[in-house]
């Protein structure tokens, strides 16, 4: 008999433990995917979305939630309508827009300070979408910018590197 036909107790336990770890990881990932960027993931390196910076869509993941505003910081703007994030007509593939990205002189590695960017005129926003750089966000009179997050956005301060183009 081969080892696979008659596995030892150690082999069965090791395989079961490995599958349990993978299953727990999938469960956490599923929870984070269902609640992207709401802070529930506690910064454990799980992917939560995409970020526009300098007209490029980047992949990202939360590494750590911070207790206070980072210095130096990168600013990230979260587009929303007051009750949920905005991803308009398929053109706006992410509600997150950054002021900088890797390769910029002012890039600080994704040490984010979160700014709420509430869209007050959805129809005009949809006509302008996608907004893919901070100038697009800051120069629109129908977007109100305030420090911090709305009650459903990502944490106020966090470390979240941009991991390559999406």
Secondary structure, DSSP 8 states (H G I E B T S, - for coil): --TTTT--HHHHHHHHHHHHHHHHHHHHHHHHHHTTTSSTTTTSS-EEEEEEETTEEEEEE--EE-SS--SS-EEEEEEE-SSSB---TTT---SEEES--TTSTT--SSEEEEEEEEES-HHHHHHH----SHHHHHT-TTEEEEEB--TTSS-SEEE--EEEE-
